[in-house]
């Protein structure tokens, strides 16, 4: 096992928080400013004003971060019927790729926005719109040496994500599996999702919920089957990044405690 352990950090406070948590981690994932409303200008301003200082910070501590693309209340949709919103979705991810490249980040994670009407996979208007937008974004990511990780949201099975992996064969394209999303949206099929996607999984978002909502609670506080998860990771993705995705009110010190638990689960000293 050589899994990488990381934790989600708020991009607005990372300079303060990193001193608490950096000694226990080899990677971190930054969330861009996000609320339940479309705060596009806030994200743009942050990316413009912070890239130089963040680049210096990560060079100083010899760390390449990962970035979670702004989702604007989880509304981003590359396949939207609304052309104006579809263009906004593509533009926002494109700008996030620029930001990730500017601070030398490894990955940019974005939400897949799976929709059942994508089937048959390549024969729906939604799928065509989605694939056209995604191909353009992937080519940009390749040029700027940023890996795009598509994250499951409401996917009930691995079919759509596997289709994307087969459609776009690129070293700059992989999957991020969110365990909390599987428990809430995905019919709790943890092993089916992990085993079905296998080597294309580059990272995980780890958090818990009771199945009723995407609550982002610490592991073992909800109904996620963690024994199944541990066995699946060991069997199928022993090198993936395990990112603890907890937000406020969890503090950096809280995250250290739960990272320690994860390491014990995976027998990492």
C-alpha positions in Angstrom: 0.0 0.0 0.0 1.3 3.4 -0.9 -1.8 5.5 -0.7 -1.3 9.3 -0.3 -3.2 11.0 2.5 -4.5 14.5 2.1 -7.1 16.8 3.5 -9.3 19.6 2.1 -8.3 23.1 3.0 -10.3 26.3 2.6 -8.4 28.4 0.0 -9.2 31.6 1.9 -7.5 30.4 5.1 -4.9 28.0 3.9 -2.0 30.3 4.7 -3.0 30.2 8.4 -4.1 26.5 8.5 -1.2 25.0 6.7 1.2 25.4 9.6 -1.1 23.2 11.7 -1.6 20.4 9.3 1.4 20.2 6.8 3.6 18.0 8.9 1.0 15.2 8.8 0.3 15.4 5.1 2.0 15.0 1.8 -0.8 16.6 -0.2 -3.7 19.0 0.3 -6.7 19.9 -1.7 -7.9 23.5 -1.9 -11.6 24.4 -2.3 -12.2 27.6 -4.2 -14.6 30.1 -2.6 -18.1 28.7 -3.0 -21.5 29.3 -1.6 -25.0 28.3 -2.5 -25.2 31.1 -4.9 -23.3 31.9 -8.1 -20.5 34.0 -6.6 -18.5 34.0 -9.9 -16.8 37.3 -9.3 -15.6 36.2 -5.9 -13.9 33.2 -7.4 -12.4 35.3 -10.2 -11.0 37.9 -7.8 -9.6 35.2 -5.5 -7.8 33.4 -8.3 -6.4 36.6 -9.7 -5.2 38.1 -6.4 -3.9 35.0 -4.7 -2.1 33.0 -7.4 1.3 34.6 -6.8 1.2 34.2 -3.0 -0.1 30.6 -3.1 2.5 29.6 -5.7 5.2 31.0 -3.3 3.6 29.2 -0.3 3.6 25.8 -2.0 7.1 26.3 -3.4 8.3 27.2 0.1 6.8 24.0 1.7 7.7 21.9 -1.4 4.1 20.8 -2.0 2.0 20.6 -5.1 -1.7 21.1 -4.2 -4.9 19.8 -5.8 -7.8 22.2 -6.6 -11.5 21.5 -6.4 -13.2 23.5 -9.2 -15.8 26.0 -8.0 -19.3 24.4 -8.4 -21.5 27.4 -7.4 -23.9 25.5 -5.3 -23.4 22.3 -7.4 -25.1 23.9 -10.4 -22.2 23.6 -13.0 -23.5 21.5 -15.9 -21.5 21.0 -19.2 -24.6 19.4 -20.8 -27.2 22.0 -19.9 -29.9 22.8 -22.4 -29.4 26.5 -21.5 -26.6 27.6 -23.8 -25.7 30.6 -21.7 -25.4 28.5 -18.5 -23.5 25.8 -20.4 -21.0 28.3 -21.6 -20.7 29.7 -18.1 -20.0 26.2 -16.8 -17.3 25.6 -19.4 -15.7 29.0 -18.9 -15.6 28.7 -15.1 -13.8 25.3 -15.3 -11.5 26.7 -17.9 -10.6 29.6 -15.7 -10.0 27.1 -12.8 -7.6 25.2 -15.0 -5.7 28.4 -15.6 -5.5 29.0 -11.9 -4.4 25.4 -11.2 -1.7 25.8 -13.8 -0.6 29.1 -12.4 0.0 27.7 -8.9 1.5 24.4 -10.2 -1.3 22.3 -8.9 -1.4 18.6 -9.8 -5.1 18.1 -10.4 -8.4 20.0 -10.9 -11.4 18.1 -9.7 -14.8 18.9 -11.2 -18.3 17.4 -10.8 -19.6 15.1 -13.5 -23.3 16.2 -13.3 -24.4 12.8 -14.4 -27.9 12.6 -15.9 -29.9 9.4 -16.6 -31.0 10.8 -20.0 -27.4 10.4 -21.3 -28.3 6.9 -22.3 -27.6 5.5 -24.8 -24.4 7.2 -23.9 -23.3 8.8 -27.1 -26.8 9.2 -28.6 -28.5 12.0 -26.6 -28.3 15.7 -27.1 -27.2 16.2 -23.5 -24.3 13.8 -23.9 -23.2 15.4 -27.1 -23.1 18.8 -25.5 -21.3 17.5 -22.5 -18.7 15.6 -24.5 -18.0 18.5 -26.8 -17.4 20.8 -23.8 -15.3 18.2 -21.9 -13.0 17.5 -24.9 -12.2 21.2 -25.2 -11.4 21.4 -21.5 -9.3 18.3 -21.6 -7.2 19.6 -24.4 -6.6 22.8 -22.4 -5.6 20.8 -19.4 -3.1 18.8 -21.4 -1.5 21.9 -22.8 -1.2 23.4 -19.3 -0.1 20.1 -17.7 -3.0 19.9 -15.2 -4.8 16.6 -14.7 -8.6 16.7 -14.8 -10.4 14.5 -12.3 -14.1 13.9 -13.0 -16.0 13.3 -9.7 -19.1 11.2 -9.3 -22.1 13.1 -8.0 -25.4 11.3 -8.5 -24.0 8.4 -10.5 -25.7 5.1 -9.4 -23.0 2.9 -11.0 -19.6 3.2 -12.9 -21.1 3.2 -16.4 -21.0 6.9 -17.2 -17.5 7.5 -15.7 -16.1 4.4 -17.5 -17.6 5.7 -20.7 -15.8 9.0 -20.2 -12.5 7.2 -19.5 -12.8 5.1 -22.6 -13.9 8.1 -24.7 -10.9 10.3 -23.7 -7.8 8.3 -23.3 -5.4 10.7 -21.8 -2.8 10.8 -18.9 -4.4 14.1 -18.0 -7.8 12.5 -17.3 -8.9 10.3 -14.3 -11.6 9.8 -11.8 -12.2 11.1 -8.2 -14.6 9.0 -6.3 -16.6 10.7 -3.6 -17.6 8.2 -0.9 -20.2 10.4 0.6 -21.9 10.9 -2.8 -22.1 7.1 -3.2 -23.8 6.8 0.2 -26.3 9.6 -0.5 -26.9 9.4 -4.3 -25.4 6.2 -5.5 -27.4 3.4 -3.8 -24.5 2.7 -1.4 -22.7 0.6 -4.1 -19.2 1.3 -2.8 -17.4 -1.8 -4.0 -19.3 -1.8 -7.3 -18.1 1.7 -8.1 -14.5 1.2 -7.0 -14.1 -2.2 -8.6 -15.9 -1.1 -11.7 -13.6 1.9 -12.3 -10.4 0.5 -10.8 -7.1 1.9 -12.0 -8.8 5.0 -13.4 -9.4 6.2 -9.9 -6.7 8.7 -8.9 -8.3 10.0 -5.7 -11.1 9.7 -3.2 -13.1 12.3 -1.3 -13.7 10.8 2.2 -16.5 11.8 4.4 -19.7 10.3 5.9 -23.5 11.0 6.0 -26.6 9.2 7.1 -27.8 8.7 3.5 -30.3 11.5 3.6 -28.0 14.3 2.5 -24.4 15.1 1.5 -23.5 16.1 5.0 -19.6 15.9 4.9 -19.3 14.4 8.4 -16.2 12.6 9.7 -15.8 8.8 9.0 -17.9 6.5 11.2 -20.4 9.2 12.1 -22.9 8.0 9.4 -23.9 4.9 7.4 -21.0 4.5 5.0 -19.7 1.0 4.9 -16.1 1.7 5.8 -14.9 -1.9 6.0 -16.1 -2.4 2.4 -14.4 0.8 1.4 -11.1 -0.2 3.0 -11.1 -3.6 1.3 -12.0 -2.1 -2.1 -9.2 0.5 -1.9 -6.7 -2.1 -0.9 -7.8 -4.5 -3.7 -8.2 -2.0 -6.5 -6.5 1.3 -5.9 -3.6 0.9 -3.5 -1.9 4.0 -4.8 -4.8 6.4 -4.9 -4.9 9.7 -2.9 -7.2 9.5 0.1 -8.5 13.1 0.7 -10.5 13.8 3.9 -13.1 16.3 2.6 -14.4 18.0 5.8 -15.5 21.6 6.0 -16.4 24.0 8.9 -16.9 23.5 11.8 -14.1 20.9 11.5 -10.8 22.6 12.3 -7.3 21.7 10.9 -6.6 19.9 14.3 -9.9 17.9 13.8 -8.7 16.9 10.4 -5.4 15.7 11.8 -7.3 13.3 14.2 -9.3 11.8 11.4 -6.3 11.5 9.1 -4.6 9.5 11.8 -7.6 7.2 11.9 -7.4 6.7 8.1 -3.7 5.8 8.3 -4.5 3.2 11.0 -7.2 1.7 8.8 -4.7 1.4 5.9 -1.9 0.2 8.2 0.3 3.1 7.4 2.8 4.0 10.1 
